[in-house]
């Protein structure tokens, strides 16, 4: 186990074994047990008030009272996995590790639905270096509560080492309910956590997420300068691209698939009219028309091309040469109309227009931007980016 994995493991262990568990009482929903139908309180299995009292004692850090309350719960309902799991928690709070282990083992035999038991087994598996078992318990926990408040901490503990990432990828191949959150709820993650999730996505493979699902992960990676990881995630969840441009035939844009910065981003404004029209099964044409009094940036896509010399090429079917000259292109890290130029007529890859750009050494993620002058309707298709050898 790496130092980072060990650190994550001990954070979780501490949360289970000491007063840190107090915050988890609410997380497990134990506080809600006492707020149900009060007509059940006199019934032999009226565990609601007992769960609430035990939870309150855990919250106070009162190990003696919590243990006594939990024992009473188990006596009332000896086959209830949640009661046994809570008993195990109180034993941990009382620093009775061996007894807690036995309680959680009994809870595990009674079923997989108790969150406390799943957490305990997850931590034990991590401690034993059994990534596959840890991933199974984490999967069971997250299937019950995909938006678990400390989900990211639990994931970080297992994703910090390679075997853990491989094991989590195996669980994600089953498309559990928490899979979407794995790539979309990433705003609070640091660079290492983002990179770990990118690795897991690639290990999981294609067919498990839509392009739109993974946009937050892709954009998060780009924001941290991890262009290679962002590009790898994009190509995993958005298969079918070749070359250095994504969706050069506007197929995903036609399907509403523009999501991350690595996809086409159409500027939304009332004076820019756009439509995506099919020309064949896997090719579309983007039509643009602008009624603004000034030139605007209409379409953009971030790339991970890096410094170098590149040729941008595109076709403009059914567009007059006069109107075609109104479409300008720039390829750099500056959002500057002054750097945009019109394409020259050419014959390369079947394209009708092209322009060459030199990307400076400090620009690691140049943005391809198309700018449109007003009152010149254009059709755009077959966009490509190619490196210029020796440039």
C-alpha positions in Angstrom: 0.0 0.0 0.0 1.4 3.4 -0.9 1.9 6.2 1.7 -1.1 8.0 0.2 -3.3 4.9 0.4 -2.2 4.3 4.0 -3.1 7.9 4.9 -6.5 7.5 3.4 -7.0 4.2 5.2 -6.1 5.6 8.6 -8.5 8.5 8.1 -11.3 6.1 7.5 -10.3 3.9 10.4 -10.2 6.8 12.7 -13.6 7.9 11.6 -15.0 4.5 12.5 -13.1 3.9 15.7 -13.4 7.2 17.5 -15.6 10.2 18.0 -15.3 10.9 14.2 -18.1 8.4 13.8 -20.5 10.9 15.3 -20.9 12.7 12.0 -21.6 9.3 10.3 -24.7 8.7 12.4 -26.6 11.2 10.4 -25.0 9.9 7.2 -26.3 6.4 7.9 -29.7 7.8 8.6 -29.7 6.5 12.1 -31.1 9.8 13.4 -34.2 9.3 11.3 -35.1 6.0 12.9 -36.7 7.8 15.9 -38.8 10.1 13.7 -41.0 7.5 12.2 -44.5 6.3 13.2 -44.6 6.8 16.9 -47.4 4.3 17.2 -44.7 1.6 17.0 -42.9 2.7 20.1 -44.6 0.1 22.4 -44.1 -2.7 19.9 -41.5 -5.4 20.6 -39.6 -4.4 17.5 -39.9 -0.7 17.9 -36.3 0.0 17.2 -36.7 3.6 16.0 -36.2 5.3 19.4 -33.4 2.9 20.3 -31.5 3.8 17.2 -32.0 7.5 17.8 -30.8 7.1 21.4 -27.7 5.1 20.4 -26.9 7.6 17.7 -27.2 10.4 20.1 -24.8 8.7 22.5 -22.3 8.1 19.7 -22.6 11.7 18.7 -21.7 12.7 22.3 -18.8 10.3 22.4 -20.4 8.5 25.3 -19.1 5.0 24.7 -20.7 3.5 27.8 -24.2 4.8 27.0 -23.9 4.0 23.3 -22.8 0.4 24.1 -25.6 -0.1 26.5 -28.2 1.2 24.1 -26.8 -0.9 21.2 -26.9 -4.0 23.3 -30.5 -3.3 24.1 -31.2 -2.9 20.3 -29.6 -6.3 19.6 -31.6 -8.0 22.4 -34.8 -6.5 20.9 -34.0 -7.6 17.3 -31.1 -10.1 17.2 -31.4 -10.7 13.5 -31.4 -7.0 12.4 -28.1 -6.3 10.5 -28.4 -2.6 11.2 -28.7 -3.1 14.9 -25.7 -5.5 14.9 -23.7 -3.0 12.7 -24.5 -0.2 15.1 -23.4 -2.5 18.0 -20.1 -3.0 16.1 -19.7 0.8 15.9 -20.2 1.3 19.6 -17.7 -1.5 20.3 -15.2 0.4 18.2 -16.0 3.5 20.0 -15.3 1.6 23.3 -12.0 0.4 21.8 -13.1 -3.3 21.9 -11.7 -4.1 18.5 -12.0 -7.9 18.7 -15.6 -7.8 19.8 -16.4 -5.3 17.1 -14.8 -7.6 14.5 -17.1 -10.5 15.7 -20.2 -8.2 15.6 -19.5 -7.0 12.1 -18.8 -10.6 10.9 -22.2 -11.6 12.2 -23.8 -8.6 10.5 -22.1 -9.5 7.2 -23.6 -13.0 7.4 -27.0 -11.5 7.8 -26.9 -9.4 4.7 -25.2 -6.7 2.7 -27.5 -3.8 3.4 -26.0 -2.4 6.6 -23.8 0.6 5.8 -21.7 0.4 9.0 -20.8 -3.2 8.3 -19.9 -2.4 4.7 -17.6 0.4 5.9 -15.9 -1.8 8.4 -15.4 -4.6 5.9 -14.1 -2.1 3.3 -11.5 -0.8 5.8 -10.5 -4.3 6.8 -10.0 -5.3 3.2 -7.8 -2.3 2.6 -5.7 -3.1 5.6 -5.2 -6.6 4.3 -4.3 -5.4 0.9 -7.3 -7.1 -0.7 -8.3 -4.6 -3.3 -10.9 -6.8 -4.9 -12.7 -7.4 -1.7 -12.5 -3.7 -0.7 -14.0 -2.7 -4.0 -16.9 -5.1 -3.6 -17.8 -3.6 -0.2 -17.4 -0.1 -1.5 -19.7 -1.0 -4.4 -22.3 -2.4 -2.1 -22.2 0.8 0.0 -22.4 3.2 -2.9 -25.2 1.2 -4.6 -27.3 2.0 -1.6 -26.2 5.6 -1.3 -24.6 6.9 -4.5 -24.3 10.4 -3.1 -22.7 9.4 0.2 -21.3 12.5 1.8 -17.8 11.1 2.2 -17.8 9.1 -1.0 -14.7 10.9 -2.4 -12.7 10.1 0.7 -13.6 6.4 0.5 -12.8 6.3 -3.2 -9.5 8.2 -2.7 -8.4 5.5 -0.2 -8.7 2.7 -2.7 -7.8 4.6 -5.9 -4.5 5.6 -4.4 -2.8 2.4 -5.6 -3.0 0.5 -8.9 -4.6 -2.7 -7.6 -7.4 -0.5 -6.1 -8.0 1.3 -9.4 -8.2 -2.0 -11.3 -10.6 -3.4 -8.7 -12.9 -0.3 -8.9 -12.8 -0.5 -12.7 -14.1 -4.0 -12.5 -17.1 -2.9 -10.3 -17.8 0.0 -12.7 -18.0 -2.4 -15.6 -21.3 -3.6 -14.1 -22.7 0.0 -14.6 -23.8 0.5 -10.9 -25.9 3.5 -10.0 -22.9 5.5 -8.7 -21.0 5.3 -12.0 -22.2 8.6 -13.3 -21.2 10.4 -10.1 -17.8 8.9 -10.4 -17.1 11.1 -13.4 -19.4 14.0 -12.8 -19.1 14.8 -9.1 -15.4 15.8 -9.2 -15.4 19.5 -8.4 -13.7 19.1 -5.0 -11.0 16.7 -6.1 -7.3 17.5 -6.3 -5.0 16.7 -9.2 -4.0 13.2 -7.9 -7.6 12.2 -7.4 -8.6 13.4 -10.8 -5.7 11.5 -12.4 -6.7 8.4 -10.5 -10.3 8.6 -11.8 -9.0 9.2 -15.3 -7.0 5.9 -15.0 -10.1 4.0 -13.7 -12.2 5.3 -16.7 -9.6 4.0 -19.1 -9.5 0.7 -17.3 -13.3 0.4 -17.3 -13.4 0.9 -21.1 -15.9 2.2 -23.5 -19.7 1.9 -23.4 -20.3 2.8 -19.8 -20.7 6.6 -19.9 -22.1 9.2 -22.3 -19.9 12.1 -23.4 -22.0 14.4 -21.3 -21.5 12.3 -18.2 -17.7 12.7 -18.2 -17.6 16.4 -19.1 -16.8 17.6 -15.5 -13.9 15.1 -15.2 -12.5 16.1 -18.6 -12.8 19.8 -17.8 -11.3 19.3 -14.3 -8.3 17.5 -15.8 -7.8 20.3 -18.4 -8.0 22.9 -15.7 -5.2 21.2 -13.8 -3.0 21.0 -17.0 -3.5 17.3 -17.4 -4.3 17.4 -21.1 -3.1 13.9 -21.9 -5.4 12.4 -19.3 -8.3 14.6 -20.4 -7.8 13.5 -24.0 -7.6 9.8 -22.9 -10.9 10.0 -20.9 -12.6 11.8 -23.8 -11.5 9.1 -26.3 -12.7 6.4 -23.9 -16.2 7.8 -23.3 -16.6 9.4 -26.8 -15.2 6.7 -29.1 -15.0 7.1 -32.9 -12.7 10.1 -33.1 -9.5 10.0 -35.1 -6.7 12.6 -35.5 -6.3 15.7 -33.3 -9.8 17.1 -33.5 -12.9 15.7 -31.8 -16.1 15.3 -33.7 -14.8 16.9 -36.9 -17.9 15.7 -38.7 -20.3 17.2 -36.1 -22.0 13.9 -35.4 -22.0 14.3 -31.6 -22.9 18.0 -31.9 -25.9 16.9 -34.0 -27.0 14.6 -31.1 -26.5 17.3 -28.5 -23.3 15.6 -27.3 -21.3 18.8 -26.9 -20.3 18.8 -23.3 -16.7 19.3 -22.3 -14.2 21.8 -23.5 -12.8 19.1 -25.8 -16.1 19.1 -27.6 -17.5 21.7 -30.0 -18.9 24.6 -28.0 -21.4 26.7 -30.0 -21.8 30.3 -28.7 -25.4 30.8 -27.5 -26.7 34.2 -28.5 -29.9 35.4 -30.1 -28.3 36.8 -33.2 -26.4 33.6 -34.1 -28.5 31.1 -35.9 -27.1 27.5 -36.2 -28.3 24.1 -37.3 -26.6 20.7 -37.8 -27.7 18.9 -40.9 -26.9 15.3 -42.0 -25.2 14.6 -45.3 -24.6 10.9 -44.7 -24.8 8.3 -41.9 -21.7 9.7 -40.1 -21.2 13.2 -41.5 -23.0 16.4 -40.8 -22.7 20.0 -41.9 -22.9 22.9 -39.5 -24.8 26.0 -40.8 -24.1 29.4 -39.3 -25.6 32.8 -39.9 -25.0 36.0 -37.9 -27.2 39.1 -37.6 -24.8 40.9 -35.2 -23.3 44.3 -36.3 -19.8 42.9 -35.6 -17.8 39.7 -35.9 -18.2 37.2 -33.1 -16.5 33.9 -32.1 -19.2 31.4 -33.0 -17.6 28.0 -32.4 -14.7 26.7 -30.4 -12.9 23.5 -29.2 -10.0 23.1 -26.8 -7.3 20.7 -28.0 -4.3 19.1 -26.4 -2.1 19.6 -29.5 0.6 21.5 -27.6 3.3 23.7 -29.2 4.1 23.1 -32.9 3.0 24.0 -36.4 -0.4 22.9 -37.5 -2.7 23.0 -40.5 -6.4 23.5 -40.0 -8.6 22.4 -42.9 -12.3 22.3 -43.5 -14.9 22.2 -46.3 -17.7 24.8 -46.9 -20.2 23.0 -49.1 -22.8 25.2 -50.9 -21.1 28.4 -49.6 -20.0 31.1 -52.0 -16.4 32.2 -52.0 -17.6 35.7 -50.9 -19.4 34.2 -47.9 -16.6 31.7 -47.2 -14.2 34.6 -46.7 -16.3 35.8 -43.8 -15.4 32.7 -41.7 -12.2 33.3 -39.8 -10.1 30.8 -37.8 -7.6 31.1 -35.0 -5.6 28.4 -33.2 -3.8 29.5 -30.1 -4.3 30.2 -26.4 -5.4 33.8 -26.8 -9.1 34.6 -27.4 -8.1 37.3 -29.9 -10.0 38.1 -33.1 -6.8 39.9 -34.2 -5.1 36.6 -34.6 -7.9 35.1 -36.8 -7.5 34.7 -40.5 -9.6 33.5 -43.4 -8.8 30.2 -45.0 -7.0 29.8 -48.3 -8.4 27.5 -51.0 -6.6 24.2 -51.0 -7.0 20.6 -51.9 -6.0 18.4 -49.0 -8.1 15.5 -47.5 -10.9 16.7 -49.8 -10.9 20.0 -48.0 -11.6 23.3 -49.8 -10.0 25.7 -47.3 -7.1 25.7 -44.9 -4.8 27.8 -42.7 -1.5 27.2 -41.0 -0.6 28.2 -37.5 2.4 28.1 -35.2 1.5 27.4 -31.6 4.0 28.9 -29.2 6.0 27.0 -26.6 3.9 28.2 -23.6 0.5 27.1 -25.2 -0.1 23.5 -24.2 -3.9 23.5 -25.0 -4.5 25.7 -28.0 -8.1 26.4 -28.8 -9.5 26.2 -32.3 -12.0 29.0 -32.8 -14.2 29.9 -35.8 -15.2 33.6 -36.0 -18.0 34.7 -38.3 -18.7 38.1 -39.8 -22.3 39.4 -39.9 -24.7 38.7 -42.8 -22.7 35.9 -44.4 -24.3 32.5 -44.0 -21.8 29.6 -44.2 -21.8 25.9 -44.1 -18.9 24.1 -42.3 -17.9 20.5 -42.5 -15.0 18.0 -42.2 -12.8 20.0 -39.8 -9.3 18.6 -39.3 -6.1 19.5 -37.5 -2.8 18.0 -38.9 0.7 18.6 -37.7 3.1 20.1 -40.3 6.3 18.1 -40.3 9.4 20.2 -40.0 7.3 23.2 -39.0 
